[in-house]
Amino acid sequence: MLTPDATPRSQSAVVIDRIRDMITEGVLEPGSRLPVERDLCSQFGVSRGPLREGIRALVILGVLETRQGDGTYVTSLDATTLFGPLSFLADLQSPESSVHLLAVRRVLEPEAAAKAALLVSDEDLAVATEVLDRGDALLSGSDVDLEATIDVDTQFHRIIARASGNPAFAAIIEALIGRTARARLWRAIHDQGALHRTQEEHRAVLEALRSRDPERARLRMLVHVLGVEDFIAEHPATPGEQHS
């Protein structure tokens, strides 16, 4: 019985919960095809409208995928797919709220760097070195290509996150700072003339990885992310400024 303050759950929410339960209980596995609509409606006790709404929501979340003319399937449920919507959340954050996302990165990225120091391959180190060399070249001229600089930063942090061997780390770290949020961040750093300092911090992280020193890698990444976080906190966007 519902309490006076309770509200009935929508039928689409019932659909979402029931499909989630089918996956967690092993009735549906990654790659499984969902039963036809008629059977699901009967099984869940809902009409076709709410069923389709619930399925659409799960498609957006990366849990299901609809194949034209072939039905609806459970995705691979990999971390990159499931955490993908976080990038949309990051992009919607206001410039002054980006410091909160950086606080989350401050928790995750040092640990990812520490794990990467133990697992990173020589090939990963070579690619990371090449990426930072490209960053140095970008900063050597009088006019900085900010888009290319953003790409350098993205690739460098992505290499470390993936080298941690933890797909969840890699997916969350990449999603937390989406393209729009990262552009705002680097615009602020560029406007205050701090690009070279940021690149030096990247180099310090890379050297710790090359030394296979997890504690130093953790510390260097912490210093880097905390420095960026403090920088943004000290240089908030002015009214009307979007840093993008």
Biotite code that builds the C-alpha atoms (Angstrom):
import biotite.structure as struc

atoms = struc.array([
    struc.Atom([0.000, 0.000, 0.000], chain_id="A", res_id=1, res_name="MET", atom_name="CA", element="C"),
    struc.Atom([1.275, 3.479, -0.848], chain_id="A", res_id=2, res_name="LEU", atom_name="CA", element="C"),
    struc.Atom([1.943, 5.882, 2.005], chain_id="A", res_id=3, res_name="THR", atom_name="CA", element="C"),
    struc.Atom([0.340, 9.362, 1.758], chain_id="A", res_id=4, res_name="PRO", atom_name="CA", element="C"),
    struc.Atom([3.625, 10.832, 0.455], chain_id="A", res_id=5, res_name="ASP", atom_name="CA", element="C"),
    struc.Atom([4.417, 8.009, -1.991], chain_id="A", res_id=6, res_name="ALA", atom_name="CA", element="C"),
    struc.Atom([3.773, 8.248, -5.699], chain_id="A", res_id=7, res_name="THR", atom_name="CA", element="C"),
    struc.Atom([3.143, 5.328, -8.030], chain_id="A", res_id=8, res_name="PRO", atom_name="CA", element="C"),
    struc.Atom([6.105, 4.309, -10.166], chain_id="A", res_id=9, res_name="ARG", atom_name="CA", element="C"),
    struc.Atom([5.658, 5.008, -13.842], chain_id="A", res_id=10, res_name="SER", atom_name="CA", element="C"),
    struc.Atom([5.239, 2.051, -16.130], chain_id="A", res_id=11, res_name="GLN", atom_name="CA", element="C"),
    struc.Atom([8.397, 3.032, -18.034], chain_id="A", res_id=12, res_name="SER", atom_name="CA", element="C"),
    struc.Atom([10.342, 2.908, -14.734], chain_id="A", res_id=13, res_name="ALA", atom_name="CA", element="C"),
    struc.Atom([8.962, -0.592, -14.183], chain_id="A", res_id=14, res_name="VAL", atom_name="CA", element="C"),
    struc.Atom([10.275, -1.566, -17.626], chain_id="A", res_id=15, res_name="VAL", atom_name="CA", element="C"),
    struc.Atom([13.736, -0.186, -16.845], chain_id="A", res_id=16, res_name="ILE", atom_name="CA", element="C"),
    struc.Atom([13.897, -1.998, -13.508], chain_id="A", res_id=17, res_name="ASP", atom_name="CA", element="C"),
    struc.Atom([12.688, -5.296, -14.918], chain_id="A", res_id=18, res_name="ARG", atom_name="CA", element="C"),
    struc.Atom([15.167, -5.276, -17.806], chain_id="A", res_id=19, res_name="ILE", atom_name="CA", element="C"),
    struc.Atom([17.947, -4.342, -15.389], chain_id="A", res_id=20, res_name="ARG", atom_name="CA", element="C"),
    struc.Atom([16.956, -7.276, -13.188], chain_id="A", res_id=21, res_name="ASP", atom_name="CA", element="C"),
    struc.Atom([16.947, -9.628, -16.184], chain_id="A", res_id=22, res_name="MET", atom_name="CA", element="C"),
    struc.Atom([20.518, -8.562, -16.953], chain_id="A", res_id=23, res_name="ILE", atom_name="CA", element="C"),
    struc.Atom([21.834, -8.735, -13.396], chain_id="A", res_id=24, res_name="THR", atom_name="CA", element="C"),
    struc.Atom([20.189, -12.138, -12.874], chain_id="A", res_id=25, res_name="GLU", atom_name="CA", element="C"),
    struc.Atom([21.736, -13.505, -16.049], chain_id="A", res_id=26, res_name="GLY", atom_name="CA", element="C"),
    struc.Atom([18.475, -13.966, -17.930], chain_id="A", res_id=27, res_name="VAL", atom_name="CA", element="C"),
    struc.Atom([19.817, -11.500, -20.490], chain_id="A", res_id=28, res_name="LEU", atom_name="CA", element="C"),
    struc.Atom([23.545, -11.362, -21.225], chain_id="A", res_id=29, res_name="GLU", atom_name="CA", element="C"),
    struc.Atom([25.675, -8.965, -23.310], chain_id="A", res_id=30, res_name="PRO", atom_name="CA", element="C"),
    struc.Atom([24.641, -9.496, -26.920], chain_id="A", res_id=31, res_name="GLY", atom_name="CA", element="C"),
    struc.Atom([21.301, -11.100, -26.023], chain_id="A", res_id=32, res_name="SER", atom_name="CA", element="C"),
    struc.Atom([18.240, -10.186, -28.050], chain_id="A", res_id=33, res_name="ARG", atom_name="CA", element="C"),
    struc.Atom([15.219, -8.941, -26.104], chain_id="A", res_id=34, res_name="LEU", atom_name="CA", element="C"),
    struc.Atom([11.970, -10.882, -26.461], chain_id="A", res_id=35, res_name="PRO", atom_name="CA", element="C"),
    struc.Atom([9.376, -9.369, -28.787], chain_id="A", res_id=36, res_name="VAL", atom_name="CA", element="C"),
    struc.Atom([7.274, -6.453, -27.544], chain_id="A", res_id=37, res_name="GLU", atom_name="CA", element="C"),
    struc.Atom([4.124, -8.520, -27.054], chain_id="A", res_id=38, res_name="ARG", atom_name="CA", element="C"),
    struc.Atom([5.875, -10.943, -24.730], chain_id="A", res_id=39, res_name="ASP", atom_name="CA", element="C"),
    struc.Atom([7.611, -8.188, -22.749], chain_id="A", res_id=40, res_name="LEU", atom_name="CA", element="C"),
    struc.Atom([4.359, -6.253, -22.299], chain_id="A", res_id=41, res_name="CYS", atom_name="CA", element="C"),
    struc.Atom([2.690, -9.376, -20.945], chain_id="A", res_id=42, res_name="SER", atom_name="CA", element="C"),
    struc.Atom([5.632, -10.244, -18.726], chain_id="A", res_id=43, res_name="GLN", atom_name="CA", element="C"),
    struc.Atom([5.991, -6.733, -17.272], chain_id="A", res_id=44, res_name="PHE", atom_name="CA", element="C"),
    struc.Atom([2.291, -5.902, -17.146], chain_id="A", res_id=45, res_name="GLY", atom_name="CA", element="C"),
    struc.Atom([2.669, -2.709, -19.188], chain_id="A", res_id=46, res_name="VAL", atom_name="CA", element="C"),
    struc.Atom([1.397, -1.345, -22.487], chain_id="A", res_id=47, res_name="SER", atom_name="CA", element="C"),
    struc.Atom([3.530, -0.794, -25.585], chain_id="A", res_id=48, res_name="ARG", atom_name="CA", element="C"),
    struc.Atom([3.979, 2.946, -25.045], chain_id="A", res_id=49, res_name="GLY", atom_name="CA", element="C"),
    struc.Atom([5.723, 2.694, -21.654], chain_id="A", res_id=50, res_name="PRO", atom_name="CA", element="C"),
    struc.Atom([7.659, -0.350, -22.863], chain_id="A", res_id=51, res_name="LEU", atom_name="CA", element="C"),
    struc.Atom([9.105, 1.639, -25.747], chain_id="A", res_id=52, res_name="ARG", atom_name="CA", element="C"),
    struc.Atom([9.850, 4.624, -23.470], chain_id="A", res_id=53, res_name="GLU", atom_name="CA", element="C"),
    struc.Atom([11.768, 2.407, -21.074], chain_id="A", res_id=54, res_name="GLY", atom_name="CA", element="C"),
    struc.Atom([13.714, 0.780, -23.887], chain_id="A", res_id=55, res_name="ILE", atom_name="CA", element="C"),
    struc.Atom([14.573, 4.182, -25.379], chain_id="A", res_id=56, res_name="ARG", atom_name="CA", element="C"),
    struc.Atom([15.920, 5.303, -22.003], chain_id="A", res_id=57, res_name="ALA", atom_name="CA", element="C"),
    struc.Atom([18.119, 2.225, -21.777], chain_id="A", res_id=58, res_name="LEU", atom_name="CA", element="C"),
    struc.Atom([19.349, 2.796, -25.327], chain_id="A", res_id=59, res_name="VAL", atom_name="CA", element="C"),
    struc.Atom([20.405, 6.318, -24.342], chain_id="A", res_id=60, res_name="ILE", atom_name="CA", element="C"),
    struc.Atom([22.214, 4.908, -21.314], chain_id="A", res_id=61, res_name="LEU", atom_name="CA", element="C"),
    struc.Atom([24.113, 2.457, -23.504], chain_id="A", res_id=62, res_name="GLY", atom_name="CA", element="C"),
    struc.Atom([22.506, -0.635, -21.981], chain_id="A", res_id=63, res_name="VAL", atom_name="CA", element="C"),
    struc.Atom([20.495, -1.575, -25.077], chain_id="A", res_id=64, res_name="LEU", atom_name="CA", element="C"),
    struc.Atom([20.893, -1.008, -28.790], chain_id="A", res_id=65, res_name="GLU", atom_name="CA", element="C"),
    struc.Atom([18.221, -1.166, -31.447], chain_id="A", res_id=66, res_name="THR", atom_name="CA", element="C"),
    struc.Atom([19.142, -2.755, -34.757], chain_id="A", res_id=67, res_name="ARG", atom_name="CA", element="C"),
    struc.Atom([16.895, -1.677, -37.593], chain_id="A", res_id=68, res_name="GLN", atom_name="CA", element="C"),
    struc.Atom([14.737, -4.584, -38.682], chain_id="A", res_id=69, res_name="GLY", atom_name="CA", element="C"),
    struc.Atom([16.428, -6.995, -36.289], chain_id="A", res_id=70, res_name="ASP", atom_name="CA", element="C"),
    struc.Atom([15.165, -6.113, -32.821], chain_id="A", res_id=71, res_name="GLY", atom_name="CA", element="C"),
    struc.Atom([16.721, -4.781, -29.624], chain_id="A", res_id=72, res_name="THR", atom_name="CA", element="C"),
    struc.Atom([19.863, -6.225, -28.061], chain_id="A", res_id=73, res_name="TYR", atom_name="CA", element="C"),
    struc.Atom([21.820, -5.855, -24.843], chain_id="A", res_id=74, res_name="VAL", atom_name="CA", element="C"),
    struc.Atom([25.074, -4.044, -25.592], chain_id="A", res_id=75, res_name="THR", atom_name="CA", element="C"),
    struc.Atom([28.498, -5.307, -24.600], chain_id="A", res_id=76, res_name="SER", atom_name="CA", element="C"),
    struc.Atom([27.974, -3.406, -21.316], chain_id="A", res_id=77, res_name="LEU", atom_name="CA", element="C"),
    struc.Atom([31.602, -2.269, -21.393], chain_id="A", res_id=78, res_name="ASP", atom_name="CA", element="C"),
    struc.Atom([32.648, 0.626, -19.187], chain_id="A", res_id=79, res_name="ALA", atom_name="CA", element="C"),
    struc.Atom([33.215, 3.046, -22.059], chain_id="A", res_id=80, res_name="THR", atom_name="CA", element="C"),
    struc.Atom([29.651, 2.609, -23.286], chain_id="A", res_id=81, res_name="THR", atom_name="CA", element="C"),
    struc.Atom([27.998, 2.725, -19.882], chain_id="A", res_id=82, res_name="LEU", atom_name="CA", element="C"),
    struc.Atom([29.922, 5.723, -18.580], chain_id="A", res_id=83, res_name="PHE", atom_name="CA", element="C"),
    struc.Atom([29.582, 7.610, -21.874], chain_id="A", res_id=84, res_name="GLY", atom_name="CA", element="C"),
    struc.Atom([26.568, 9.662, -20.698], chain_id="A", res_id=85, res_name="PRO", atom_name="CA", element="C"),
    struc.Atom([28.811, 11.230, -18.045], chain_id="A", res_id=86, res_name="LEU", atom_name="CA", element="C"),
    struc.Atom([30.497, 13.245, -20.790], chain_id="A", res_id=87, res_name="SER", atom_name="CA", element="C"),
    struc.Atom([27.127, 14.824, -21.587], chain_id="A", res_id=88, res_name="PHE", atom_name="CA", element="C"),
    struc.Atom([26.786, 15.774, -17.926], chain_id="A", res_id=89, res_name="LEU", atom_name="CA", element="C"),
    struc.Atom([30.289, 17.259, -17.938], chain_id="A", res_id=90, res_name="ALA", atom_name="CA", element="C"),
    struc.Atom([29.578, 19.324, -21.032], chain_id="A", res_id=91, res_name="ASP", atom_name="CA", element="C"),
    struc.Atom([26.441, 20.780, -19.427], chain_id="A", res_id=92, res_name="LEU", atom_name="CA", element="C"),
    struc.Atom([28.288, 22.028, -16.365], chain_id="A", res_id=93, res_name="GLN", atom_name="CA", element="C"),
    struc.Atom([28.744, 25.776, -16.126], chain_id="A", res_id=94, res_name="SER", atom_name="CA", element="C"),
    struc.Atom([32.341, 27.068, -16.197], chain_id="A", res_id=95, res_name="PRO", atom_name="CA", element="C"),
    struc.Atom([32.231, 27.945, -12.511], chain_id="A", res_id=96, res_name="GLU", atom_name="CA", element="C"),
    struc.Atom([31.091, 24.402, -11.708], chain_id="A", res_id=97, res_name="SER", atom_name="CA", element="C"),
    struc.Atom([33.963, 22.746, -13.566], chain_id="A", res_id=98, res_name="SER", atom_name="CA", element="C"),
    struc.Atom([36.034, 22.837, -10.377], chain_id="A", res_id=99, res_name="VAL", atom_name="CA", element="C"),
    struc.Atom([33.715, 20.168, -8.963], chain_id="A", res_id=100, res_name="HIS", atom_name="CA", element="C"),
    struc.Atom([34.532, 17.830, -11.834], chain_id="A", res_id=101, res_name="LEU", atom_name="CA", element="C"),
    struc.Atom([38.220, 18.496, -11.291], chain_id="A", res_id=102, res_name="LEU", atom_name="CA", element="C"),
    struc.Atom([37.789, 17.498, -7.640], chain_id="A", res_id=103, res_name="ALA", atom_name="CA", element="C"),
    struc.Atom([36.538, 14.115, -8.820], chain_id="A", res_id=104, res_name="VAL", atom_name="CA", element="C"),
    struc.Atom([39.479, 13.808, -11.197], chain_id="A", res_id=105, res_name="ARG", atom_name="CA", element="C"),
    struc.Atom([41.769, 14.579, -8.256], chain_id="A", res_id=106, res_name="ARG", atom_name="CA", element="C"),
    struc.Atom([40.513, 11.414, -6.583], chain_id="A", res_id=107, res_name="VAL", atom_name="CA", element="C"),
    struc.Atom([40.680, 9.160, -9.632], chain_id="A", res_id=108, res_name="LEU", atom_name="CA", element="C"),
    struc.Atom([43.627, 10.212, -11.772], chain_id="A", res_id=109, res_name="GLU", atom_name="CA", element="C"),
    struc.Atom([46.437, 9.877, -9.211], chain_id="A", res_id=110, res_name="PRO", atom_name="CA", element="C"),
    struc.Atom([45.353, 6.286, -8.569], chain_id="A", res_id=111, res_name="GLU", atom_name="CA", element="C"),
    struc.Atom([45.174, 5.598, -12.279], chain_id="A", res_id=112, res_name="ALA", atom_name="CA", element="C"),
    struc.Atom([48.683, 7.012, -12.678], chain_id="A", res_id=113, res_name="ALA", atom_name="CA", element="C"),
    struc.Atom([50.005, 4.851, -9.818], chain_id="A", res_id=114, res_name="ALA", atom_name="CA", element="C"),
    struc.Atom([48.577, 1.706, -11.415], chain_id="A", res_id=115, res_name="LYS", atom_name="CA", element="C"),
    struc.Atom([49.851, 2.778, -14.834], chain_id="A", res_id=116, res_name="ALA", atom_name="CA", element="C"),
    struc.Atom([53.383, 3.107, -13.461], chain_id="A", res_id=117, res_name="ALA", atom_name="CA", element="C"),
    struc.Atom([53.340, -0.624, -12.780], chain_id="A", res_id=118, res_name="LEU", atom_name="CA", element="C"),
    struc.Atom([51.640, -1.695, -16.008], chain_id="A", res_id=119, res_name="LEU", atom_name="CA", element="C"),
    struc.Atom([52.527, 0.862, -18.674], chain_id="A", res_id=120, res_name="VAL", atom_name="CA", element="C"),
    struc.Atom([54.220, -0.621, -21.733], chain_id="A", res_id=121, res_name="SER", atom_name="CA", element="C"),
    struc.Atom([57.264, 0.734, -23.506], chain_id="A", res_id=122, res_name="ASP", atom_name="CA", element="C"),
    struc.Atom([54.993, 1.413, -26.476], chain_id="A", res_id=123, res_name="GLU", atom_name="CA", element="C"),
    struc.Atom([52.640, 3.485, -24.303], chain_id="A", res_id=124, res_name="ASP", atom_name="CA", element="C"),
    struc.Atom([55.594, 5.468, -22.978], chain_id="A", res_id=125, res_name="LEU", atom_name="CA", element="C"),
    struc.Atom([56.842, 6.097, -26.498], chain_id="A", res_id=126, res_name="ALA", atom_name="CA", element="C"),
    struc.Atom([53.429, 7.314, -27.621], chain_id="A", res_id=127, res_name="VAL", atom_name="CA", element="C"),
    struc.Atom([53.058, 9.530, -24.534], chain_id="A", res_id=128, res_name="ALA", atom_name="CA", element="C"),
    struc.Atom([56.493, 11.030, -25.220], chain_id="A", res_id=129, res_name="THR", atom_name="CA", element="C"),
    struc.Atom([55.535, 11.721, -28.818], chain_id="A", res_id=130, res_name="GLU", atom_name="CA", element="C"),
    struc.Atom([52.304, 13.367, -27.673], chain_id="A", res_id=131, res_name="VAL", atom_name="CA", element="C"),
    struc.Atom([54.109, 15.693, -25.258], chain_id="A", res_id=132, res_name="LEU", atom_name="CA", element="C"),
    struc.Atom([56.770, 16.476, -27.865], chain_id="A", res_id=133, res_name="ASP", atom_name="CA", element="C"),
    struc.Atom([53.942, 17.618, -30.091], chain_id="A", res_id=134, res_name="ARG", atom_name="CA", element="C"),
    struc.Atom([52.667, 19.742, -27.225], chain_id="A", res_id=135, res_name="GLY", atom_name="CA", element="C"),
    struc.Atom([56.080, 21.384, -26.835], chain_id="A", res_id=136, res_name="ASP", atom_name="CA", element="C"),
    struc.Atom([56.121, 22.194, -30.537], chain_id="A", res_id=137, res_name="ALA", atom_name="CA", element="C"),
    struc.Atom([52.678, 23.789, -30.288], chain_id="A", res_id=138, res_name="LEU", atom_name="CA", element="C"),
    struc.Atom([53.875, 26.054, -27.481], chain_id="A", res_id=139, res_name="LEU", atom_name="CA", element="C"),
    struc.Atom([57.043, 27.119, -29.287], chain_id="A", res_id=140, res_name="SER", atom_name="CA", element="C"),
    struc.Atom([55.287, 29.535, -31.616], chain_id="A", res_id=141, res_name="GLY", atom_name="CA", element="C"),
    struc.Atom([53.728, 32.894, -30.922], chain_id="A", res_id=142, res_name="SER", atom_name="CA", element="C"),
    struc.Atom([50.188, 31.755, -31.784], chain_id="A", res_id=143, res_name="ASP", atom_name="CA", element="C"),
    struc.Atom([48.993, 28.720, -29.864], chain_id="A", res_id=144, res_name="VAL", atom_name="CA", element="C"),
    struc.Atom([46.634, 26.318, -31.600], chain_id="A", res_id=145, res_name="ASP", atom_name="CA", element="C"),
    struc.Atom([44.305, 25.744, -28.669], chain_id="A", res_id=146, res_name="LEU", atom_name="CA", element="C"),
    struc.Atom([42.366, 22.944, -30.336], chain_id="A", res_id=147, res_name="GLU", atom_name="CA", element="C"),
    struc.Atom([45.574, 21.010, -30.994], chain_id="A", res_id=148, res_name="ALA", atom_name="CA", element="C"),
    struc.Atom([46.708, 21.681, -27.415], chain_id="A", res_id=149, res_name="THR", atom_name="CA", element="C"),
    struc.Atom([43.435, 20.258, -26.119], chain_id="A", res_id=150, res_name="ILE", atom_name="CA", element="C"),
    struc.Atom([44.029, 17.152, -28.226], chain_id="A", res_id=151, res_name="ASP", atom_name="CA", element="C"),
    struc.Atom([47.495, 16.730, -26.688], chain_id="A", res_id=152, res_name="VAL", atom_name="CA", element="C"),
    struc.Atom([46.064, 16.957, -23.182], chain_id="A", res_id=153, res_name="ASP", atom_name="CA", element="C"),
    struc.Atom([43.252, 14.534, -24.017], chain_id="A", res_id=154, res_name="THR", atom_name="CA", element="C"),
    struc.Atom([45.572, 11.963, -25.550], chain_id="A", res_id=155, res_name="GLN", atom_name="CA", element="C"),
    struc.Atom([48.091, 12.151, -22.711], chain_id="A", res_id=156, res_name="PHE", atom_name="CA", element="C"),
    struc.Atom([45.531, 11.604, -19.969], chain_id="A", res_id=157, res_name="HIS", atom_name="CA", element="C"),
    struc.Atom([43.808, 8.906, -22.023], chain_id="A", res_id=158, res_name="ARG", atom_name="CA", element="C"),
    struc.Atom([47.070, 6.959, -22.412], chain_id="A", res_id=159, res_name="ILE", atom_name="CA", element="C"),
    struc.Atom([47.626, 6.962, -18.658], chain_id="A", res_id=160, res_name="ILE", atom_name="CA", element="C"),
    struc.Atom([44.049, 6.033, -17.801], chain_id="A", res_id=161, res_name="ALA", atom_name="CA", element="C"),
    struc.Atom([44.077, 3.116, -20.233], chain_id="A", res_id=162, res_name="ARG", atom_name="CA", element="C"),
    struc.Atom([47.523, 1.990, -19.091], chain_id="A", res_id=163, res_name="ALA", atom_name="CA", element="C"),
    struc.Atom([46.116, 1.622, -15.571], chain_id="A", res_id=164, res_name="SER", atom_name="CA", element="C"),
    struc.Atom([44.522, -1.615, -16.734], chain_id="A", res_id=165, res_name="GLY", atom_name="CA", element="C"),
    struc.Atom([41.202, -0.528, -15.248], chain_id="A", res_id=166, res_name="ASN", atom_name="CA", element="C"),
    struc.Atom([38.517, 0.103, -17.918], chain_id="A", res_id=167, res_name="PRO", atom_name="CA", element="C"),
    struc.Atom([36.309, 1.908, -15.406], chain_id="A", res_id=168, res_name="ALA", atom_name="CA", element="C"),
    struc.Atom([39.109, 4.372, -14.589], chain_id="A", res_id=169, res_name="PHE", atom_name="CA", element="C"),
    struc.Atom([39.651, 5.014, -18.285], chain_id="A", res_id=170, res_name="ALA", atom_name="CA", element="C"),
    struc.Atom([35.964, 5.482, -19.051], chain_id="A", res_id=171, res_name="ALA", atom_name="CA", element="C"),
    struc.Atom([35.169, 7.741, -16.113], chain_id="A", res_id=172, res_name="ILE", atom_name="CA", element="C"),
    struc.Atom([38.254, 9.926, -16.462], chain_id="A", res_id=173, res_name="ILE", atom_name="CA", element="C"),
    struc.Atom([37.639, 10.491, -20.146], chain_id="A", res_id=174, res_name="GLU", atom_name="CA", element="C"),
    struc.Atom([33.935, 11.156, -19.635], chain_id="A", res_id=175, res_name="ALA", atom_name="CA", element="C"),
    struc.Atom([34.326, 13.574, -16.725], chain_id="A", res_id=176, res_name="LEU", atom_name="CA", element="C"),
    struc.Atom([36.075, 16.152, -18.824], chain_id="A", res_id=177, res_name="ILE", atom_name="CA", element="C"),
    struc.Atom([34.208, 16.179, -22.103], chain_id="A", res_id=178, res_name="GLY", atom_name="CA", element="C"),
    struc.Atom([35.210, 18.183, -25.133], chain_id="A", res_id=179, res_name="ARG", atom_name="CA", element="C"),
    struc.Atom([33.267, 21.301, -24.174], chain_id="A", res_id=180, res_name="THR", atom_name="CA", element="C"),
    struc.Atom([34.422, 21.280, -20.560], chain_id="A", res_id=181, res_name="ALA", atom_name="CA", element="C"),
    struc.Atom([38.033, 20.663, -21.605], chain_id="A", res_id=182, res_name="ARG", atom_name="CA", element="C"),
    struc.Atom([37.893, 23.561, -24.054], chain_id="A", res_id=183, res_name="ALA", atom_name="CA", element="C"),
    struc.Atom([36.679, 25.876, -21.294], chain_id="A", res_id=184, res_name="ARG", atom_name="CA", element="C"),
    struc.Atom([39.455, 24.694, -19.012], chain_id="A", res_id=185, res_name="LEU", atom_name="CA", element="C"),
    struc.Atom([42.249, 25.159, -21.531], chain_id="A", res_id=186, res_name="TRP", atom_name="CA", element="C"),
    struc.Atom([40.918, 28.534, -22.635], chain_id="A", res_id=187, res_name="ARG", atom_name="CA", element="C"),
    struc.Atom([41.191, 29.699, -19.030], chain_id="A", res_id=188, res_name="ALA", atom_name="CA", element="C"),
    struc.Atom([44.723, 28.318, -18.689], chain_id="A", res_id=189, res_name="ILE", atom_name="CA", element="C"),
    struc.Atom([45.752, 29.902, -21.999], chain_id="A", res_id=190, res_name="HIS", atom_name="CA", element="C"),
    struc.Atom([44.301, 33.293, -21.082], chain_id="A", res_id=191, res_name="ASP", atom_name="CA", element="C"),
    struc.Atom([46.372, 33.323, -17.890], chain_id="A", res_id=192, res_name="GLN", atom_name="CA", element="C"),
    struc.Atom([49.585, 32.252, -19.608], chain_id="A", res_id=193, res_name="GLY", atom_name="CA", element="C"),
    struc.Atom([49.887, 28.963, -17.748], chain_id="A", res_id=194, res_name="ALA", atom_name="CA", element="C"),
    struc.Atom([50.196, 26.587, -20.694], chain_id="A", res_id=195, res_name="LEU", atom_name="CA", element="C"),
    struc.Atom([53.931, 26.004, -20.248], chain_id="A", res_id=196, res_name="HIS", atom_name="CA", element="C"),
    struc.Atom([53.541, 25.182, -16.559], chain_id="A", res_id=197, res_name="ARG", atom_name="CA", element="C"),
    struc.Atom([50.841, 22.656, -17.349], chain_id="A", res_id=198, res_name="THR", atom_name="CA", element="C"),
    struc.Atom([53.055, 21.028, -19.959], chain_id="A", res_id=199, res_name="GLN", atom_name="CA", element="C"),
    struc.Atom([55.904, 20.813, -17.433], chain_id="A", res_id=200, res_name="GLU", atom_name="CA", element="C"),
    struc.Atom([53.568, 19.014, -15.030], chain_id="A", res_id=201, res_name="GLU", atom_name="CA", element="C"),
    struc.Atom([52.712, 16.550, -17.787], chain_id="A", res_id=202, res_name="HIS", atom_name="CA", element="C"),
    struc.Atom([56.437, 15.905, -18.271], chain_id="A", res_id=203, res_name="ARG", atom_name="CA", element="C"),
    struc.Atom([56.886, 15.239, -14.545], chain_id="A", res_id=204, res_name="ALA", atom_name="CA", element="C"),
    struc.Atom([54.095, 12.653, -14.642], chain_id="A", res_id=205, res_name="VAL", atom_name="CA", element="C"),
    struc.Atom([55.670, 10.992, -17.672], chain_id="A", res_id=206, res_name="LEU", atom_name="CA", element="C"),
    struc.Atom([59.070, 10.747, -15.994], chain_id="A", res_id=207, res_name="GLU", atom_name="CA", element="C"),
    struc.Atom([57.490, 9.078, -12.972], chain_id="A", res_id=208, res_name="ALA", atom_name="CA", element="C"),
    struc.Atom([55.834, 6.555, -15.269], chain_id="A", res_id=209, res_name="LEU", atom_name="CA", element="C"),
    struc.Atom([59.109, 5.937, -17.071], chain_id="A", res_id=210, res_name="ARG", atom_name="CA", element="C"),
    struc.Atom([60.751, 5.271, -13.705], chain_id="A", res_id=211, res_name="SER", atom_name="CA", element="C"),
    struc.Atom([58.003, 2.731, -12.902], chain_id="A", res_id=212, res_name="ARG", atom_name="CA", element="C"),
    struc.Atom([57.514, 4.516, -9.596], chain_id="A", res_id=213, res_name="ASP", atom_name="CA", element="C"),
    struc.Atom([53.839, 4.315, -8.546], chain_id="A", res_id=214, res_name="PRO", atom_name="CA", element="C"),
    struc.Atom([54.133, 6.606, -5.538], chain_id="A", res_id=215, res_name="GLU", atom_name="CA", element="C"),
    struc.Atom([55.890, 9.312, -7.522], chain_id="A", res_id=216, res_name="ARG", atom_name="CA", element="C"),
    struc.Atom([53.423, 8.910, -10.383], chain_id="A", res_id=217, res_name="ALA", atom_name="CA", element="C"),
    struc.Atom([50.540, 9.276, -7.939], chain_id="A", res_id=218, res_name="ARG", atom_name="CA", element="C"),
    struc.Atom([52.101, 12.380, -6.398], chain_id="A", res_id=219, res_name="LEU", atom_name="CA", element="C"),
    struc.Atom([52.971, 14.011, -9.721], chain_id="A", res_id=220, res_name="ARG", atom_name="CA", element="C"),
    struc.Atom([49.470, 13.483, -11.068], chain_id="A", res_id=221, res_name="MET", atom_name="CA", element="C"),
    struc.Atom([47.963, 14.762, -7.827], chain_id="A", res_id=222, res_name="LEU", atom_name="CA", element="C"),
    struc.Atom([50.082, 17.912, -8.026], chain_id="A", res_id=223, res_name="VAL", atom_name="CA", element="C"),
    struc.Atom([49.043, 18.389, -11.640], chain_id="A", res_id=224, res_name="HIS", atom_name="CA", element="C"),
    struc.Atom([45.297, 17.941, -11.190], chain_id="A", res_id=225, res_name="VAL", atom_name="CA", element="C"),
    struc.Atom([45.221, 19.849, -7.911], chain_id="A", res_id=226, res_name="LEU", atom_name="CA", element="C"),
    struc.Atom([47.139, 22.688, -9.543], chain_id="A", res_id=227, res_name="GLY", atom_name="CA", element="C"),
    struc.Atom([44.616, 22.900, -12.356], chain_id="A", res_id=228, res_name="VAL", atom_name="CA", element="C"),
    struc.Atom([41.756, 22.716, -9.862], chain_id="A", res_id=229, res_name="GLU", atom_name="CA", element="C"),
    struc.Atom([43.230, 25.544, -7.775], chain_id="A", res_id=230, res_name="ASP", atom_name="CA", element="C"),
    struc.Atom([43.900, 27.563, -10.898], chain_id="A", res_id=231, res_name="PHE", atom_name="CA", element="C"),
    struc.Atom([40.278, 27.375, -12.033], chain_id="A", res_id=232, res_name="ILE", atom_name="CA", element="C"),
    struc.Atom([39.041, 28.166, -8.532], chain_id="A", res_id=233, res_name="ALA", atom_name="CA", element="C"),
    struc.Atom([41.269, 31.247, -8.443], chain_id="A", res_id=234, res_name="GLU", atom_name="CA", element="C"),
    struc.Atom([40.307, 32.375, -11.955], chain_id="A", res_id=235, res_name="HIS", atom_name="CA", element="C"),
    struc.Atom([36.545, 31.854, -12.182], chain_id="A", res_id=236, res_name="PRO", atom_name="CA", element="C"),
    struc.Atom([34.718, 32.852, -15.315], chain_id="A", res_id=237, res_name="ALA", atom_name="CA", element="C"),
    struc.Atom([33.424, 36.385, -15.263], chain_id="A", res_id=238, res_name="THR", atom_name="CA", element="C"),
    struc.Atom([29.705, 36.968, -15.920], chain_id="A", res_id=239, res_name="PRO", atom_name="CA", element="C"),
    struc.Atom([28.953, 36.158, -19.526], chain_id="A", res_id=240, res_name="GLY", atom_name="CA", element="C"),
    struc.Atom([32.356, 34.517, -20.106], chain_id="A", res_id=241, res_name="GLU", atom_name="CA", element="C"),
    struc.Atom([32.177, 30.869, -21.152], chain_id="A", res_id=242, res_name="GLN", atom_name="CA", element="C"),
    struc.Atom([35.853, 29.917, -21.655], chain_id="A", res_id=243, res_name="HIS", atom_name="CA", element="C"),
    struc.Atom([34.947, 28.056, -24.804], chain_id="A", res_id=244, res_name="SER", atom_name="CA", element="C"),
])
